[in-house]
Amino acid sequence: MINYLRNIRKTLLKDGKTNRYFKYAIGEIVLVVIGILIALSINN
């Protein structure tokens, strides 16, 4: 899974599609935050 995400990141930067890369990066950050919030709610 990590390799798949890394390949997407490399291809977006290589093709010069910075706008799509920023959307991808924001989406990845949102997924991490949601995962942390779920882990905290399970912990409580």
C-alpha positions in Angstrom: 0.0 0.0 0.0 2.8 2.4 0.9 4.6 1.6 -2.4 1.3 2.3 -4.3 0.9 5.7 -2.7 4.6 6.5 -3.3 4.2 5.6 -7.0 1.2 8.0 -7.3 3.2 10.8 -5.7 6.2 10.3 -8.0 4.1 10.2 -11.1 2.1 13.3 -10.2 5.3 15.3 -9.5 7.1 13.9 -12.6 4.2 15.0 -14.9 4.2 18.5 -13.4 0.7 18.2 -12.1 1.2 20.1 -8.9 -2.4 21.0 -8.4 -3.5 17.4 -8.4 -0.5 16.6 -6.2 -1.7 19.1 -3.6 -5.2 17.6 -3.7 -3.7 14.1 -3.2 -1.5 15.3 -0.3 -4.5 17.0 1.5 -6.5 13.8 1.0 -3.7 11.7 2.5 -3.5 14.0 5.5 -7.2 13.8 6.0 -7.1 10.0 6.0 -4.3 10.0 8.6 -6.3 12.4 10.9 -9.4 10.2 10.5 -7.4 7.1 11.5 -6.0 8.9 14.6 -9.5 10.0 15.6 -10.8 6.5 15.2 -7.9 5.1 17.3 -8.6 7.6 20.0 -12.3 6.8 20.1 -11.6 3.1 20.4 -9.1 3.7 23.1 -11.7 5.5 25.2 
